[in-house]
Amino acid sequence: MQSYGSRAVKPPIIYGDVKWTAPLTVDETVYAQSLTDKPVKGMLTGPVTILNWSFERVDLPRKVVQDQIALAINEEVLALEAAGIKVIQVDEPALREGLPLRSEYHEQYLKDAVLSFKLATSSVRDETQIHTHMCYSQFGQIIHAIHDLDADVISIETSRSHGDLIKDFEDINYDLGIGLGVYDIHSPRIPTKEEITTAINRSLQQIDRSLFWVNPDCGLKTRKEEEVKDALTVLVNAVKAKRQE
């Protein structure tokens, strides 16, 4: 199935009960952490997104399958934590995508989504940070559900919205950490330090400095290694300069 552009995926087919049998990401994450003193994120996909991007079984209620996925993710989260990973990101890029067309079903869908996310993430120690990420969406429709996820930090794609999406978070006095994408990772173009600084300044007009994270729009796997290094070097230099102001 087409994902976007020329990129395609093979959605999973859920034909039986979902359960965790062994770690999937621990070895790679622990190895990455061994290469640096800085915290490395564990990276997982959330239960709502996995279900929305799968061919689901029809003999069980959707919420039951979603919670089975959440419990399996929780086991992986705890395995990462036990291995010394202190920051774990559980992405929900398809949270808004799965919102039912009929508005009378919105409340239950979002309630189920929040409960499943918490089922996947709420067993960690207080000192373990839970992050999440969401793609471009009409966040205004789901902003209260996003807050109810209770993730320590959410990162979102905002570079192409020119700051318009920030207002949704400002309107509810969002009081958790938030990372706004400061450059478009879908383009091979390397941003300038001035462009990233402008994006940071625009965000800080609406978000408390103590809650603000600076990050790319999304994951970087569509970019070449030299593009990633050059872009992240610019980003880090812009942040260092801003901290010295």
Protein Blocks (a to p, Z undefined) as FASTA:
>chain_A
ZZbhjbccdddddfbdcddfbdfklmmmmmmmmmpcbdcddddddfklmmmmpccdfkbc
fklmmmmmmmmmmmmmmmmmmnopabdcdddfklmmmpcfblklmmmmmmmmmmmmmmmm
mmpcfklccddddddddfklmmmmmmmnopabdcddfklnnommmmmmmmnopabdcddd
fbdfkbcbdcdfklmmmmmmmmmmmgcfklpccddfbdcklpcfklmmmmmmmmmmmmmm
mmmZZ
